[in-house]
């Protein structure tokens, strides 16, 4: 059933001319679900995307535009598709797979009790977890189980208010009512097969990120962004060697601030493909680039508003050459030279260096980054005036920002 659903959905989106990247992002969100159904969703998508001549390739993660609020490009893509097709994209996938996955899952009693204890310490103003009753925890809101073993594999408790709300429709009271909060009970360490943990856009009222998160050894996805945590990011997260995705961004939060005095824990996450630490205070980390250089699989790096003050002008060897998104905007770099190590990222599609200070001439080498689609050099302190000729080499460029005193 899941295979038929993938086929039917991809063909439907092909007729809409939806890009391969957008389709892949929607389905990658449910990677665990398809795995539980013995369906290789990636292979199926490759086949049907090729047959229907869709645009682009299938990246593991879509580029995410910079926002001052926690609206990710993934949610925007899903909303646009939903409006066009008059149905909710994610709900459609979940409901269509419910027979194939959830009906076969048998909740494990120890894990059901762990989830019940977890719920007891939560505040839930909107009653989102009202379904967390009875014995079938695999059908509880936000919970997915492996249909072969019955183990809980996914806990997606992100705030759903953002899934159906545009910035124009934003209502602060409605958002706050949809936030989960309270304390995080360590009972969920009994979920020893958990791959996915999403707690984004919650309100934990400045409690610290639990150190015991570092014991969730099977975790591949961790999203605690905009969740009103405070304090130090626990170095124990470095124990989660299977992580592909980490988002702990604070997104201009005025009421909470998290920090990391030492980023050495990152060096152990060799499988990491996506890292977002926007607004996390990293000002004391002078070796941040050397640590990031130890992540060979990295595709996206978001370090905006982190208080970074130094970086090497060059690196002897770049190990994460597949990087497609680099956001270092609104830091405190102040050098007389442009960082030459950036020129090694020939796959870079998005580069944002907005509001730093590189008191140098516009580097001709930027013209070699021919994959660039987005380039933001606003308020960079470059010495040139006018639009540099080298930008004519960037044939794929769609968005360019050169504002500031120098232009």
C-alpha positions in Angstrom: 0.0 0.0 0.0 2.8 2.4 0.9 4.5 1.7 -2.5 1.3 2.4 -4.4 0.8 5.6 -2.4 4.4 6.8 -3.2 3.8 6.1 -6.9 0.5 7.8 -7.1 1.6 10.9 -5.2 4.8 11.4 -7.2 2.9 11.1 -10.4 0.3 13.6 -9.2 3.1 16.1 -8.3 4.8 15.5 -11.6 1.7 16.7 -13.4 1.9 19.8 -11.1 5.5 20.3 -12.1 6.6 20.3 -8.5 10.4 20.1 -8.2 12.2 16.9 -7.3 13.7 18.7 -4.3 10.3 19.7 -2.9 8.9 16.2 -3.3 12.0 14.6 -1.8 11.8 16.9 1.2 8.2 16.0 1.9 8.9 12.3 1.8 12.3 12.5 3.6 10.3 13.8 6.5 8.7 10.3 6.7 11.8 8.3 6.0 11.3 6.1 9.1 7.7 5.4 8.1 8.7 4.2 4.7 11.5 2.1 6.1 9.0 0.4 8.4 6.9 -0.5 5.4 9.9 -2.1 3.6 9.7 0.7 1.0 12.8 2.3 -0.3 11.2 5.7 -0.9 14.4 7.2 -2.3 14.7 4.6 -5.0 11.0 5.0 -5.9 11.4 8.8 -6.1 14.5 8.5 -8.3 12.7 6.3 -10.7 9.5 8.3 -11.1 11.3 11.7 -11.1 13.5 10.4 -13.9 10.5 9.0 -15.9 8.6 12.3 -15.5 11.5 14.6 -16.3 11.1 16.7 -13.1 13.5 19.6 -12.5 16.5 19.2 -10.3 17.9 16.4 -8.2 17.1 15.1 -4.8 19.1 16.8 -2.1 18.8 15.4 1.4 17.7 18.8 2.8 16.2 21.8 1.0 17.9 25.1 1.2 16.3 27.1 4.0 15.8 30.8 3.4 16.7 33.2 6.2 13.8 34.2 8.4 13.4 36.2 11.5 10.7 33.9 12.7 10.7 30.1 12.9 9.0 29.5 9.4 11.2 27.0 7.6 11.2 26.6 3.9 10.0 23.1 4.3 6.8 24.3 6.0 6.4 26.9 3.3 6.7 24.3 0.5 4.2 22.1 2.2 1.8 24.9 2.6 2.1 26.0 -1.0 1.4 22.4 -2.2 -1.5 22.1 0.3 -3.1 25.2 -1.1 -2.8 24.0 -4.6 -4.1 20.5 -4.0 -6.7 21.5 -1.4 -5.4 19.0 1.1 -2.7 18.9 3.9 0.4 17.2 2.4 1.8 15.8 5.6 -1.6 14.6 6.9 -2.2 12.9 3.6 1.0 10.9 3.8 0.4 10.0 7.4 -3.2 8.9 6.9 -2.4 7.0 3.7 0.3 5.0 5.5 -1.7 4.5 8.7 -3.1 1.1 7.6 0.3 0.0 6.3 2.2 1.0 9.4 0.3 1.9 12.5 -2.4 -0.8 12.3 0.3 -3.4 12.4 2.2 -1.8 15.3 1.8 -3.3 18.8 2.6 -0.8 21.5 5.3 -2.1 23.9 4.1 -1.7 27.4 7.3 -0.4 28.9 7.4 2.3 26.2 3.8 3.2 26.8 4.4 3.7 30.5 7.5 5.8 29.6 5.4 8.1 27.3 2.7 8.4 30.0 5.3 9.6 32.5 6.7 11.9 29.9 3.3 13.5 29.4 2.7 14.0 33.1 5.5 16.6 33.3 4.3 18.5 30.2 2.0 21.5 30.1 -0.4 21.2 27.2 -2.7 24.3 27.0 -4.4 23.2 23.8 -4.9 19.5 24.7 -2.7 18.3 21.8 -1.8 15.2 23.8 -5.4 14.3 24.7 -5.0 11.2 22.5 -2.3 9.9 24.9 -4.7 7.5 26.6 -5.3 3.8 26.4 -2.9 1.0 25.5 -2.2 1.7 21.8 0.6 4.3 22.1 1.6 3.8 18.5 -1.6 5.7 17.5 -1.0 8.6 19.9 -0.5 12.1 18.5 3.1 12.6 17.3 4.2 9.0 18.0 5.2 6.5 15.3 6.3 3.0 15.8 8.2 0.4 13.8 5.6 -2.0 12.5 8.0 -5.0 12.7 9.2 -4.5 16.3 6.5 -2.2 17.8 9.3 0.1 19.2 8.6 3.8 19.2 10.9 5.3 16.5 9.6 8.8 16.1 8.4 11.5 18.5 7.3 14.6 16.6 5.9 17.1 19.1 6.7 20.3 17.2 4.2 23.1 17.4 1.6 22.5 14.6 0.5 26.1 14.6 3.2 27.0 12.1 2.1 24.3 9.6 -1.0 26.1 8.6 -0.2 29.8 9.5 1.4 32.5 7.3 3.3 35.4 8.8 0.3 37.6 7.9 -2.0 35.4 10.0 0.3 35.2 12.9 -1.5 35.3 16.3 0.8 35.4 19.4 -1.9 34.1 21.7 -2.8 31.2 19.5 0.8 30.3 19.0 1.5 30.3 22.8 -1.6 28.1 23.4 -0.3 25.5 20.9 3.1 25.4 22.7 4.0 22.4 24.8 6.1 23.1 27.9 6.9 22.1 31.4 9.7 19.6 32.2 11.3 16.8 30.1 11.0 13.6 32.1 14.0 11.2 31.6 11.5 8.3 31.4 11.7 8.6 27.7 15.2 7.1 27.8 13.3 3.8 27.7 12.7 4.6 24.0 15.9 2.9 23.0 15.0 2.8 19.3 14.0 6.5 18.9 15.3 7.9 15.6 13.5 11.2 15.5 12.9 13.8 18.2 11.1 17.1 17.3 10.4 19.6 20.0 10.6 22.8 18.0 8.6 25.9 18.8 7.7 24.8 22.3 8.0 26.9 25.5 10.2 25.3 28.1 10.6 28.6 30.0 14.4 28.7 30.0 15.1 25.3 31.5 18.4 23.7 30.4 18.6 21.3 27.5 18.6 17.9 29.4 22.1 16.3 29.6 20.4 12.9 29.2 19.6 13.7 25.6 23.1 12.4 25.0 22.0 8.9 25.9 19.6 8.7 23.0 22.1 6.7 21.0 19.9 5.8 18.0 18.8 9.4 17.3 19.2 10.6 13.8 17.1 13.8 13.9 17.0 16.4 16.7 15.1 19.6 16.4 14.9 21.8 19.6 14.8 25.1 17.8 12.8 28.0 19.1 11.9 26.0 22.2 12.8 28.5 24.8 15.7 26.6 26.3 18.5 28.4 28.1 22.0 27.6 29.3 24.8 25.5 27.9 24.3 23.0 25.0 25.2 19.8 26.8 28.5 18.3 25.4 26.9 14.9 25.9 25.2 15.5 22.5 28.5 14.5 21.0 27.7 10.9 22.0 24.9 10.8 19.3 27.1 9.7 16.5 24.2 8.7 14.3 22.8 12.3 14.1 22.2 13.6 10.5 20.2 16.7 11.5 20.6 19.1 14.4 18.6 22.3 14.8 19.0 24.2 18.0 18.5 27.7 16.6 17.0 30.4 18.8 15.8 32.6 15.9 16.0 36.1 17.6 14.4 34.9 20.8 14.4 37.8 23.3 13.6 35.7 26.4 16.1 32.9 26.2 19.7 32.3 25.1 21.6 29.1 24.8 25.4 29.0 24.4 28.2 26.6 23.8 31.6 27.5 25.3 33.3 24.6 23.6 32.2 23.1 20.3 34.4 20.0 20.6 31.3 17.8 21.0 30.4 18.6 17.4 33.5 16.8 16.1 32.1 13.4 17.0 29.0 13.8 14.8 30.7 12.6 11.6 27.4 11.8 9.9 25.9 15.3 10.4 24.5 16.8 7.2 22.5 19.7 8.6 23.6 22.0 11.5 21.7 25.1 12.6 22.9 27.0 15.6 21.5 30.4 14.7 21.4 32.7 17.7 23.4 30.3 19.9 26.2 32.3 21.7 29.5 30.9 20.3 31.7 34.0 20.9 34.4 32.1 22.8 34.9 29.5 20.1 38.0 30.6 18.2 38.5 27.1 16.7 34.9 26.7 15.4 35.9 26.3 11.8 38.5 23.6 12.5 35.8 21.7 14.3 33.2 22.1 11.5 35.9 20.9 9.1 35.7 17.5 10.9 32.2 17.0 9.6 32.8 15.6 6.1 29.1 14.9 5.3 27.9 18.5 6.1 25.6 20.0 3.5 24.1 23.0 5.4 25.7 25.2 8.0 23.7 28.0 9.7 25.7 30.1 12.2 23.9 33.5 12.1 24.0 35.9 15.0 26.4 33.6 17.0 28.9 36.3 18.1 31.7 34.7 16.2 34.7 37.0 16.1 37.5 35.1 14.4 38.2 32.7 11.7 41.3 31.5 9.8 41.8 33.3 6.5 42.6 29.9 4.9 42.5 26.2 5.7 45.2 23.7 4.6 42.5 21.2 3.7 38.7 21.4 3.4 36.9 18.2 4.3 33.3 19.3 3.9 33.4 20.3 0.2 29.8 19.2 -0.5 28.5 22.2 1.5 25.5 23.8 -0.3 24.4 26.4 2.2 26.6 28.6 4.4 25.1 31.3 6.6 27.5 33.3 8.7 25.5 36.5 8.7 25.4 39.0 11.6 28.6 37.9 13.4 31.5 40.0 14.6 34.1 39.2 12.0 36.4 42.1 11.4 39.4 41.4 9.2 41.2 43.1 6.3 41.0 40.0 4.0 38.1 38.0 2.6 38.2 34.3 3.9 39.7 32.4 1.0 38.5 29.0 2.4 35.0 29.8 1.2 36.2 29.6 -2.4 36.6 25.8 -2.0 32.8 25.2 -1.8 32.1 24.8 -5.5 28.7 23.2 -4.7 27.6 26.2 -2.7 24.1 27.4 -3.6 23.5 29.9 -0.8 26.0 32.2 0.8 25.0 34.7 3.4 27.8 36.9 4.9 25.5 39.9 5.7 26.6 42.4 8.3 30.2 41.4 8.9 33.3 43.4 8.3 35.8 42.2 5.6 37.8 45.3 4.8 39.0 44.0 1.5 38.3 44.4 -2.2 35.6 42.2 -3.8 37.3 38.8 -4.4 37.3 37.7 -8.1 37.4 34.1 -6.8 33.7 34.4 -5.9 33.0 34.1 -9.6 34.2 30.5 -9.5 31.2 29.5 -7.2 29.1 28.9 -10.3 26.4 27.0 -8.4 25.4 30.1 -6.3 21.7 30.9 -6.4 21.6 33.3 -3.4 24.4 35.7 -2.4 24.1 38.2 0.4 27.0 40.6 0.9 25.1 43.4 2.5 27.0 45.7 4.8 30.2 43.8 4.4 32.6 46.7 4.4 34.2 45.8 1.0 36.2 48.6 -0.6 34.7 48.5 -4.0 32.0 50.6 -5.5 29.5 49.5 -8.1 28.5 46.0 -9.1 31.6 43.8 -9.6 32.0 42.4 -13.1 32.8 39.0 -11.8 29.2 38.5 -10.7 28.4 38.0 -14.4 29.9 34.6 -14.1 27.2 33.5 -11.6 24.7 32.4 -14.2 22.4 30.6 -11.7 22.2 33.5 -9.3 18.6 34.4 -8.5 19.0 36.6 -5.4 21.7 39.2 -4.8 22.2 41.7 -2.0 25.0 44.2 -2.2 23.6 47.1 -0.2 25.5 49.1 2.3 28.0 52.0 2.2 30.3 50.4 -0.4 27.8 50.1 -3.2 
